[in-house]
Amino acid sequence: MNFSASRFRFTQLLQLGFVLLLLTVFSLPASATKQVDPHAAPNDFVETVGNNALEVLRNEPAAQKGDLNRINQLVDEYVLPYVNLEKTTRLAAGRYWRQATPQQQKALVEAFKGTLIRTYSGALSKVDEVSSLQILPFRGDANADDVVVRSSLSQRNGPAVGVDYRLEKTSEGWKIYDLNVEGIWLIQNYRNQFAQQINQNGIDGLIDALNRQNQ
């Protein structure tokens, strides 16, 4: 089973969405950028780390060329502190998550992480000096524990792409756990694919399928 998006258009949008995700969660050393406050208003949080990210990506030629080793280093250092990847995986797995052993859950999170990295690694080259991140007006209650921040990424060769980020408020501050690219939520898309694979081959079959595609 192919865990890439079933439609070419969606694949393109998903890649752009992951680029925006990187723009949202990368950061530079405090001496080079504004200090990131994960307890700030959600729009301010996303805007600060997003603007920091533009500079990081422009100065990371290895990542822009798709160097998975470098991308993994950046993800571990800069992405994971701002993302609840376990929650993303748990929601994508749905009811099957409860059927998995702790070891299977851990393996599934790592396999899904690899899938996400592989998906957006080829899209990093789309970020250049023309790219800019715009945070759209906030809708909803900024004091809520679960909010959506809307943003738009301008590109050199194409229209701006809109992406919504779903954030949850934790004791450590805001954490990103889902994103919507042009009306398609990441978790919902993978939930359908995960369920099909698990029904056919079980949890281990899903993990194996993801890991094979990550090679």
N, C-alpha and C positions, 0 to 999 in steps of 0.2 A: 504494500500500500504506500502511496506517495503522500507524505505529510505536508508538501508544499500546497499552496492554495490551488483549488481545482480550476480556477479561471486565471488566465494570464493577466488580465487587468487587475484582479485582486492581488496577485503576486506583486505586481509593481507597487500598488498602494500599500501593501503590507511592508515591503522593503522601506518605502518612504516613511511609513509609520515608525519603524524601528530606528531609522535615522533620527526622527524627532524624539524618540525615546532616549537615544544617546544624548541628544542635545539637552534633554531634560535632566539627565542624571549624572553627566560628567561634571567635574569641577577641576579647577586649577589650584595650586597652592595659594593659601590665603594672601600671601604677599603680592600675588599677581592679579587677583580678582576681588570682587566684593565677597564678603563673608557670607556663607550660606547659613540661613537660619531655618531649620526644618520646622520650627514652631511659628513661623511667620504666617501671614494670611496665605491661603493656597495659591492665589495668582502671583503673589510676590515671590513665594518659594520657587515656583516653576520658572518665573521670569529670570530670577537671579542665576539659578544653576543652568538654565538654558543658554543665557548669554555667555556665561563662562565656558560652556561646552563648545560654542562656535570656535573660540580661539584654540581650544585643545585640539579639535579635529583638524583645523587648518595647519597645525604644527605637528601632526602625527602622520607622516608620509607612509610609514609601515602599515598603520591601520587603514589608511585610505586605499592601499594596494591590496587589502584583504588578508594581511598576515594574521592568521588565527591565533598564533601564540601571543602576539602583541595585543590583539583584541581581548583575549582571555585575561591578560594581565590588567588591562584597563577596566574590564568589567569587574573583576574581583576587587580592584582597588577603589573604583569610583562609582560603579553602578549599584552593586549589591547593598551598600549602606542606605540607598534611597528606594529600593525596590523590595517588595515582599514576594520573592519568587516562589516560595513555598505555597503561599496563598493562591498565586496565579495558577500553579500546577494543580493544587487541590481543587480549585473551582473548575478547571478544565477537565479533570478526571471525573468530577461529579460524584455520584453515589459509589463509584468504583474505588474511590480513594479510601473509603472505610473498609473495603475488602482487602486492601493491600497490607502487608506486614510493614513494620517500621523500616526494615531494610529495603523493601520494594519502594516505599515512599521516597526514601532518600535517593535511591537509584533513579527513580522517575524524575525527580527534581533536577538531578544532574544531567540526565539525558535530554530533558526539555530545554534546559539552559543551553546545551550544545546546539539544539535545533534552532533556537532563537538567534544565537550568535552566527550560525551558518547562514541563516536567512538574511540578516542585515549586513553581514560583512561585505558583500558585494555592492551594497548601496552606499557605503561610506564615501566613495569617490564623488558622490553627487554633492557633497558639501564643499563649497568653495567661497571665495571672497564675496560673491553675490548673494549667497544664502543668508537669510535673516529670519529670525523667529519673532512672531508677533503674538502676544497674548491677547485674546479677545475678552470683552467685558464679561465679568463673572455673573453667572446665573445661579440662583439658589441661596442657601443659608451658609455663609462663610464660617459660621460657628458650628456647623454640623460635623459629625465624626466621619462622614463619607461624602465626598464631593467630587464634582467633575470640573476640570479646568480645560477650557477650549483654547486651541492655538492654531497657528497657520505658519507653514514654512514656504517662503518664496524660493523659486528655483531659477537657474539661468535659462534652461530650455524646457519650459513647461509652466502650466498654471500653478498657483499656490495650492498646497495640499492641506486640508484641514484635519486635525487630529484632536480627539478628546481624550483626556487622561483621567482615569478614576483613581482617586487617592483616599487613603484611610488615615485617620488620626490615631497615632499610637503614643506610648509613653516616650518614645524617642523622636516624635515629630511625625510629619507626613511621610507616608510610604505610597509609592505607585504600585498598583497591582493589575491594571487593565488599561487598554487603550482602544479607541474607536477610530478606524481609518475610513473616512467617507461612508459612514453608516454601518460599518461591519466591526463588531467587537471581537477582539483577539480571542478571548476566553471562549466565547460562544462558537467561534469557528473551529477551534481545536477540540472543543467538547464533543462535537459531532464526529470528528475523525477519531478521537480517542475511543469513544464508545464503540464504534464500528470495529476497530482493531481489537479491543478487549473482548468483545463478543466472539470474535473469530479465534483469537489466540491467547486470551488471558492477559493479566498484568505483565508477566514476563515477556510475552510476545510483543506488547506495546513497547516496552523498554528496549528489547532487542531491535525492533524495527527503527526506533529513533536513533539508537546508537549506530546501526548500519549506515543510515543516511548521514550521520555526522562524520563518518570516516573520510 
